[in-house]
């Protein structure tokens, strides 16, 4: 590993992967350098794009010696700079191990032990797994995936994440035109019906759920989990991987099962209530379940499939929810930003006997574990689920219990 003549050009040995998909190396002075496009095992040349005293960021310019895990990009959109499959140049067999190391690194950064981390679960299929996608529309009315860190779109080819048929006639040669500047949501539901709707483009970090125009289908999707059929607008949240709702529900039923002083549950960030049947099963038949979500489109209409359960739905941000029945079991599945200290403190104050925390970002998940620890809860089990193959994303589920048994 050595610097070369131009001080902005470096030759680097990449040793690990950072959360977010950049390779990690060190320069001749021992400074950490994050290299976009590099993977562990590579020796690369890269141009510095940002330099600080303790770290720097660089753009890969040439692979001098390739990692044995490097492959030609398997996603044509990613090969054109799309921000979808940012791991498609890494062998599929190597991706779960890299993600596991990223999680362990984040847990270590927050001084949490990874001793409870169990075997990684890889959801199948590993291509064609995404049943819902949001696309941008360019000034010409063509839909496509946004390029990484850009508003430009890739409109001539489709991503390999999407389920067969999901983007037929939507992206690529001969595709239909849409309203310039809109956002297109395409969903293939459990009934095999494709729904295509237009919505207003959301600001970064926000989600717009209003349907401006239904292009195809009814715009109301039907999704099934464990023989329960849910109906809701195509813009409402649902897990992206076709196998994820069943897999997560099975873990909730298994890990949440036990003897409870209070056979009551909370389903926080509950969306349409997909986890409610699993919570009920874990409690051995709940006496009451509160489901909370801020999304009006997810909570507006009662789900017929849940009619026989003792459920009350709250359309509210979780941190502002009130009048909830004290819980025995709490399941929470917050967005990428995590639950945060306020929510963790509020849940802990309700003295649940078990908490199942689902996280989709290792940094905010590890941070939240710290908040749980400060409230006297310890992780008993933890599993990494690779629900986003060919991307740097993954899910983590943890079972937490009071470190000291509650005195009731």
C-alpha positions in Angstrom: 0.0 0.0 0.0 1.6 3.2 -1.1 0.9 6.7 -2.3 1.8 7.5 -5.9 3.2 10.7 -7.3 0.1 12.8 -7.5 -1.1 13.5 -3.9 -4.7 13.2 -4.9 -4.1 9.7 -6.5 -3.6 6.7 -4.2 -2.9 3.0 -4.6 -4.8 1.2 -1.8 -5.4 -2.2 -0.4 -9.0 -2.6 0.5 -9.6 -4.7 3.6 -13.2 -4.3 4.6 -16.6 -2.8 3.6 -18.2 0.2 5.3 -21.9 0.5 6.0 -23.2 2.1 2.9 -21.3 0.1 0.4 -17.8 1.7 0.2 -14.6 -0.2 0.6 -12.3 0.6 3.5 -8.5 1.1 3.1 -5.7 3.0 4.7 -3.3 5.4 3.0 0.4 5.6 3.7 -0.2 7.8 6.7 -2.6 5.3 8.3 -5.6 7.5 7.5 -8.9 5.6 6.8 -10.0 6.0 3.1 -13.5 5.1 1.9 -13.4 4.0 -1.7 -16.6 4.0 -3.7 -16.8 0.9 -5.9 -14.0 -1.1 -4.2 -14.5 -4.3 -2.2 -12.4 -6.3 0.3 -9.5 -8.0 -1.3 -9.1 -5.4 -4.1 -5.9 -3.3 -4.7 -7.1 -0.2 -6.4 -6.1 3.2 -7.7 -8.4 6.0 -6.6 -8.7 9.7 -6.7 -9.4 11.6 -3.5 -12.7 13.5 -3.5 -12.7 14.6 0.2 -9.8 14.7 2.7 -10.0 15.2 6.4 -7.4 14.8 9.1 -8.5 11.2 10.2 -10.4 10.0 7.1 -10.8 10.6 3.4 -13.1 9.6 0.6 -12.0 8.5 -2.9 -13.4 7.4 -6.2 -12.1 4.2 -7.7 -10.3 4.8 -11.1 -8.8 1.4 -11.7 -8.7 -2.0 -10.2 -5.0 -3.0 -10.0 -5.6 -6.4 -8.6 -9.2 -7.7 -8.2 -10.6 -9.5 -5.1 -11.5 -13.1 -5.8 -15.1 -12.1 -4.8 -15.3 -9.4 -7.6 -17.5 -10.3 -10.5 -18.8 -8.4 -13.6 -21.9 -6.4 -12.5 -24.9 -8.7 -12.7 -27.4 -5.8 -12.9 -27.4 -3.7 -16.1 -28.8 -0.7 -14.3 -26.0 -0.8 -11.7 -23.5 -1.1 -14.5 -24.8 2.2 -15.9 -24.5 3.9 -12.5 -27.9 3.2 -11.1 -28.3 3.4 -7.3 -30.1 0.0 -7.1 -27.8 -3.0 -6.9 -24.6 -1.5 -5.4 -23.4 -5.0 -4.5 -23.9 -6.6 -7.9 -20.2 -6.6 -8.6 -19.7 -8.9 -5.5 -20.3 -12.6 -5.7 -23.7 -13.5 -4.2 -22.0 -16.1 -1.9 -19.7 -13.5 -0.4 -22.4 -10.8 0.3 -23.9 -12.3 3.5 -20.5 -12.5 5.1 -19.6 -8.9 4.2 -23.0 -7.7 5.6 -22.4 -9.7 8.8 -19.0 -8.0 9.3 -20.6 -4.6 8.7 -23.2 -5.4 11.4 -20.5 -6.6 13.8 -18.5 -3.4 13.2 -21.6 -1.3 14.0 -22.4 -3.2 17.1 -18.7 -2.8 18.2 -18.8 0.9 17.5 -21.6 1.2 20.0 -19.9 -1.2 22.5 -22.5 -3.9 22.1 -21.6 -7.6 22.0 -22.4 -9.6 18.9 -22.5 -12.8 21.0 -26.2 -13.2 20.5 -25.9 -12.9 16.7 -27.1 -16.2 15.1 -26.7 -17.6 11.6 -27.5 -15.3 8.7 -30.7 -16.0 6.9 -30.6 -15.4 3.1 -34.1 -15.0 1.6 -34.8 -16.6 -1.7 -35.0 -15.7 -4.5 -31.8 -13.6 -4.8 -32.8 -12.0 -8.1 -36.3 -11.1 -9.1 -37.3 -10.7 -5.5 -38.7 -7.1 -5.4 -42.5 -7.0 -5.9 -42.8 -3.2 -5.6 -40.6 -0.4 -6.9 -40.6 3.4 -7.0 -39.2 5.0 -10.2 -38.4 8.5 -11.2 -39.7 10.1 -14.4 -37.5 12.3 -16.6 -38.4 15.4 -18.5 -39.3 13.3 -21.5 -41.8 11.1 -19.5 -39.6 8.0 -19.4 -39.5 6.1 -16.1 -36.3 4.6 -14.6 -34.0 4.1 -11.6 -32.1 7.1 -10.3 -28.4 7.0 -10.6 -26.4 6.9 -7.3 -26.2 10.3 -5.6 -27.9 11.9 -8.6 -31.3 12.9 -10.0 -30.4 11.5 -13.4 -32.3 8.3 -14.4 -31.4 5.0 -16.1 -34.4 4.4 -18.4 -33.2 2.0 -21.1 -32.9 -1.2 -19.0 -34.6 -2.8 -15.9 -33.0 -3.7 -12.6 -32.5 -7.4 -11.8 -34.1 -6.9 -8.3 -37.6 -6.6 -9.7 -40.0 -9.6 -10.1 -40.6 -11.0 -13.6 -43.1 -8.8 -15.4 -43.1 -6.0 -12.9 -41.6 -3.5 -15.3 -42.6 -4.8 -18.7 -43.7 -1.8 -20.8 -42.7 0.5 -17.9 -38.9 0.8 -18.4 -36.9 0.2 -21.6 -37.4 0.5 -25.4 -41.0 1.0 -26.3 -42.1 1.8 -22.7 -45.1 3.9 -22.0 -44.7 7.6 -21.2 -45.6 9.1 -17.8 -46.0 12.6 -16.4 -42.6 14.4 -16.4 -41.2 14.8 -12.9 -43.7 12.4 -11.3 -42.9 9.3 -9.3 -44.2 5.9 -10.6 -45.0 3.1 -8.1 -45.4 -0.4 -9.6 -46.6 -3.3 -7.5 -47.1 -7.0 -8.3 -49.4 -8.2 -5.5 -50.1 -11.7 -4.1 -53.1 -12.1 -6.4 -50.7 -11.7 -9.4 -52.3 -8.3 -10.4 -50.0 -5.5 -11.4 -50.8 -2.0 -10.2 -49.1 1.1 -11.7 -49.8 4.5 -10.1 -48.3 8.0 -10.3 -47.5 10.0 -7.3 -45.8 13.3 -6.5 -42.0 13.0 -6.2 -41.1 13.0 -2.5 -38.5 15.2 -0.9 -35.4 13.3 0.2 -36.0 11.2 3.3 -39.8 11.5 3.0 -42.6 9.4 1.6 -45.5 10.6 -0.4 -48.5 8.2 -0.3 -51.1 10.2 -2.3 -52.0 8.6 -5.6 -52.3 11.2 -8.3 -53.3 8.9 -11.1 -54.0 5.1 -11.5 -52.3 4.0 -14.7 -53.0 0.2 -14.5 -54.9 -2.1 -12.1 -57.1 -0.7 -9.4 -54.3 0.9 -7.3 -55.5 -1.2 -4.3 -53.2 -4.1 -3.8 -53.8 -7.5 -2.1 -50.9 -9.0 -0.1 -51.1 -12.2 1.8 -49.2 -13.3 4.9 -49.9 -16.7 6.6 -53.3 -17.0 5.0 -54.3 -13.5 5.9 -55.1 -11.1 2.9 -54.5 -7.4 3.4 -55.8 -4.7 1.0 -54.4 -1.2 0.9 -53.2 1.5 -1.6 -50.2 0.7 -3.8 -48.3 3.7 -2.2 -48.5 2.3 1.4 -45.6 0.5 2.9 -45.1 -3.2 2.4 -41.9 -5.3 2.6 -40.0 -5.3 -0.7 -38.8 -8.9 -0.8 -41.6 -11.3 -1.7 -40.5 -13.7 1.1 -39.9 -11.1 3.9 -43.4 -10.8 5.5 -43.7 -14.6 6.0 -40.1 -14.9 7.3 -40.4 -12.0 9.8 -43.8 -13.2 11.0 -42.4 -16.7 11.6 -39.6 -15.2 13.8 -42.1 -13.1 15.7 -44.3 -16.1 16.4 -41.3 -18.2 17.5 -39.3 -15.7 19.5 -42.4 -14.0 21.0 -44.0 -17.2 22.2 -44.1 -17.8 26.0 -46.0 -17.4 29.2 -47.1 -13.8 29.7 -48.6 -12.0 32.7 -50.3 -9.7 30.3 -51.5 -11.4 27.0 -51.4 -8.0 25.3 -49.4 -6.7 22.4 -48.1 -3.5 20.7 -47.5 -3.4 17.0 -45.5 -0.2 16.5 -44.8 1.2 13.1 -47.4 -1.5 12.2 -48.5 -0.3 8.8 -51.5 -2.3 7.7 -51.1 -4.8 10.5 -49.1 -7.5 8.8 -47.5 -8.7 12.0 -50.7 -8.6 14.1 -51.6 -12.3 13.5 -48.1 -13.3 14.5 -48.3 -11.2 17.7 -51.6 -12.8 18.5 -50.2 -16.3 18.0 -47.1 -15.6 20.1 -49.3 -14.4 22.9 -51.4 -17.6 22.7 -54.4 -15.6 21.8 -54.2 -12.0 22.7 -56.6 -10.2 25.0 -55.8 -7.0 23.2 -53.4 -5.6 20.6 -52.7 -1.9 19.8 -51.3 -1.2 16.3 -49.8 2.2 15.7 -48.7 3.9 12.5 -48.6 7.5 11.2 -49.6 6.5 7.6 -53.2 7.4 6.9 -53.2 5.2 3.8 -52.2 2.2 5.9 -54.5 2.7 8.8 -57.5 4.4 7.2 -59.5 1.2 6.3 -60.0 -1.7 8.7 -58.6 -5.0 7.4 -61.3 -7.6 7.1 -58.7 -10.4 7.6 -58.1 -9.0 11.2 -61.8 -8.7 12.1 -61.8 -11.5 14.5 -58.8 -10.3 16.5 -59.0 -7.9 19.6 -57.3 -5.1 17.7 -57.3 -1.3 18.0 -55.6 0.7 15.3 -54.1 4.1 16.0 -53.2 6.6 13.2 -50.5 8.4 15.0 -46.7 8.8 15.1 -45.4 6.2 17.5 -43.9 8.8 19.8 -47.2 10.6 20.2 -49.4 7.5 20.6 -51.6 7.5 23.7 -54.2 5.3 25.4 -52.4 2.1 24.7 -53.0 -1.0 26.8 -50.0 -2.0 28.9 -48.2 -4.6 26.8 -46.7 -8.1 27.4 -45.1 -8.2 23.9 -44.0 -5.3 21.8 -43.0 -5.6 18.2 -41.5 -2.5 16.5 -40.3 -2.1 12.9 -39.2 1.5 12.6 -38.0 3.2 9.4 -34.3 3.5 8.5 -33.9 6.3 11.0 -34.6 3.9 13.8 -36.9 4.1 16.8 -34.8 6.7 18.7 -34.3 7.3 22.4 -37.7 8.8 23.1 -39.6 5.8 21.7 -37.4 3.3 23.4 -37.8 5.1 26.7 -41.6 5.2 26.3 -41.8 1.5 25.4 -39.5 0.5 28.3 -41.6 2.6 30.7 -44.6 0.4 29.8 -42.6 -2.6 31.2 -43.2 -5.2 28.4 -42.0 -8.7 29.1 -40.5 -9.1 25.6 -39.6 -6.8 22.8 -38.9 -7.8 19.2 -37.1 -5.0 17.4 -36.8 -5.1 13.6 -34.1 -2.8 12.1 -33.2 -2.1 8.5 -30.1 0.1 9.2 -27.2 -1.4 11.2 -26.0 2.0 12.5 -29.4 3.2 13.9 -30.2 -0.4 15.0 -26.9 -0.5 17.1 -27.6 2.9 18.5 -31.1 1.8 19.5 -29.7 -1.2 21.3 -27.7 1.2 23.4 -30.9 3.0 24.3 -32.5 -0.3 25.2 -29.5 -1.2 27.4 -29.8 2.2 29.2 -33.4 1.2 30.0 -32.5 -2.1 31.4 -33.2 -4.4 28.4 -30.7 -6.9 26.9 -30.6 -8.6 23.5 -31.2 -12.3 24.0 -31.2 -13.3 20.3 -30.3 -11.6 17.1 -30.4 -12.6 13.5 -29.3 -10.9 10.2 -31.7 -11.4 7.3 -30.3 -10.7 3.8 -33.6 -9.5 2.4 -32.0 -7.2 -0.2 -29.6 -9.3 -2.3 -27.1 -7.5 -4.5 -27.4 -4.4 -2.3 -25.7 -3.2 0.9 -29.0 -3.3 2.7 -30.2 -5.9 5.2 -32.5 -6.4 8.1 -31.7 -7.3 11.7 -34.2 -8.7 14.2 -33.4 -8.8 18.0 -35.3 -10.3 20.9 -34.9 -8.1 24.0 -36.0 -8.8 27.6 -35.5 -7.0 30.9 -32.1 -7.6 32.3 -33.7 -8.0 35.7 -37.1 -9.8 35.7 -39.9 -7.3 36.3 -41.5 -7.3 39.7 -45.2 -7.2 39.1 
